[in-house]
C-alpha cells in the first residue's frame, strides 16, 4: 500500500525537468516503485541515498525497511550537505564514543550518531533502539519522522502536535507528535489511503526517499529563525519560569527591563545551541536568548547554565532540609523534574555533589534521563537543602511492566482498551464477554470506564489483560494507584460533594465518622472542624484532600484549599527587594482568607503582571479601592501560586 500519495502534476513536473533517467541507474526500480521514482532520483542526485551493488548492478532496495543506523546517517548527510547545520567535531565524537560503544553502534555510523546526539536529534534512550542482540533494528515510521523533525527544529518552530488529524493519531507517541506535525504541515509526510499514519510500522527505503528529498529541499532554502528572517532575539537572565498544564511562562531581566514569553512543551530549548533540553531544562539564573516573532517562539538557547550559589540564595532565612516525592518526568545536567501526587510539575536544581541512586545503586542524572522513555515508571524522592535550594539527595526507584498486556489505562470504551507500558501504547479490542475485577472485587467494563473518567491529579489505573485466541481482551484485572489491600484504605482527589455525614471524592461517596479528624490548609490558616470544612465547600472553594477510610467510615481528612474566588481587601509587602507579603481575600459566605505570596507567585491584575519593580503600586490599589472578582490558587502549604482577576 502506498504511504505517500503523489499528484499527477508533481509527477509530470519531475518527468519534464529531469534530464537524466536515474531509474535506469538502479536495476531494481520496477513498476511497484514508480510512485517514488522521482524522489529516488532526487536523493541519488544529491548523494543522500546512492544504493548498493548486487551482481555488478546498482540497486536501491526500495522495498526494504530502513534501520536506525541508516536513518541517523541520512539525517546527518541531509543537514550537513544542505548547509542547514555545521558538522560535528572530533571532540564531540570522542565525547559520545563510550556511550555509542556501549550500545554497539557500528563504526561507520558513529560520526552521524555523534552529530545527532550533539544537536539533540537523538538522545541516550534512542541509542538503545539501534541494536538488538547485536543486529540492526528497523526504524519505525514515527521515529523516522521524529529524527527529521528534530533536525528541522534546529531552525524551525515546533508546536504541540494537536493539529494532527490522522485516524490513528492516538497511537503516535507523545514525544513524536510535535515532529510528525511539523513534517505534516511542511507537506513532507501524510497518511496512507485510509488516512492512517501507521506510527509503529517500519518504513521502507522508498518511503524514506520521499521524506529525505522533501526535507533536503527545505533545508537547502536555509530559512533560519533569526533577525534576518523576521525573528527577533531577546537575551536576558531567567528570573522566573512557571509551568501549568504543559505551558511554561518564562520571564527574563534584559537591558530594556523585564520580558515575558510563553513556551509549550514542544518549544526547542538548546543548551549552548546543542542538546535540546526542552522548557523543563530552564532554571533560575540561566542566561538565555529567545528567538521570537511577536508571540511565536522559534527556539530558546541557554548560553550560560547557572548553578545555584549557596552564598547568594533567595531564601537565606531557611536552613532546614525538606523532601518531596513524585514521578520522574525530566532529568538534565543540573535539573530534575517531578510530577507530584497532585499532578503538579515541580523542577529542582541538583547539587553538584548530590547523592543520586537508582534502585539503591549509585547513578547519574543522565542514567535517570535514559530511563524516562524506557519501559518504566520511576518514583523519585528528592531531599532539598533550603539554604541553597538544591537537591542534595535524589532517590529513584524503577518499576517495570512485565509485558505489553500490563500497564496503565490511557483510554477505554465499550469496544477497545488502550494501555501504556513504559513509553509505548497498545490498543486491544474487547471480546464480547469480558471478566473484570477492580481492586479485587468483581466489576464491569462500564464501571471501569467510569472509574477511569473520574481520575484526578496524578492518579491512574494499572491493569493486567488476558487475551483470547483472537488477541481480544477476555479478562481485565485492574487496580487503582491509591488502592491498598489492607483494611485501612486511603483515597485522594477533589471534594465533589460534602455535608457533615458524607463526602464524595472522585466517583465514590463515603460515610464520615463522628470522630473524624480534619486538617485542611486554607491560606495562612487551617480548618480543623468538619462543620467549617462543609462551610468552606459551600462557599465554592475548591479543595483537594487525602482521606483515610476505616471500617467503611472516613476517619481522617487532610488536604488544602487550592482555589478561591473573592475580593482583595488588604495587602502588605514585607520585603522591598522581593515581591513578598500578605493579602486578604473577602469570600462570600466565609470570613476573610489571609494568605502569603512570594516571588514565585504569578500576580496579574487588570492585564498587568506585578513583580518586585511595581508590587508597591498594587499595594496602593488594593488598600485603596480594593480589587473585585479575583481568583487565587494555592499550593499545599497555603502559599499563593497565582493571583488573577
Secondary structure, 3 states (H helix, E strand, C coil): CCCCCCCHHHHHHHHHHCCCCHHHCCCCCCHHHHHHHHHHHHHHHCCCCCCEEECCEEECCCCCECEHHHHHHHHHHHHHHCCCCCCCCHHHHHHHHHHHHHCCCCHHHHHHHHHHHHCCCCCHHHHCCCEECCEECECEHHHHHHHHHHHHCCCCCCCCCCCCCCCCHHHCCHHHHHHHHHHHHCCCCCCCCCCCCCCCCECEHHHHHHHHHHHHHHHHCCCCCCHHHCCEEEEEEEEEEEEECCEEEEEEEECCEEEEEEEECCCEEEECCCEECCHHHCCCCCEEEEEEECCEEEEEEEEECCCCCCCCCCCCCCCCEEEEEEEEEEECCCEEEEECCCCCEEEEEEEEEEEEEECCEECCHHHHHHHHCCCEEEEEEEEEECCCCEEEEEEEEEEECCCCCEEEEEEECCCEEEEEECCEEEEEEEEEEEEEEECCEEECHHHHHHHHHCCCCCCCEEEEEEECCCCCEEEEEEEECCCCCCCCEEEEEEEEEECCCEEEECCEEEEEEEEEEEEEEECCEEECCHHHHHHHHHCCCEEEEEEEEECCEEEEEEEEEEEEEEEEEEEEEEECCCCEEEEEEECCCCCCEEEEECCCCEEEECCEEECCCCHHHHHHHHHHCCEEEEEEEECCCCCEEEEEC
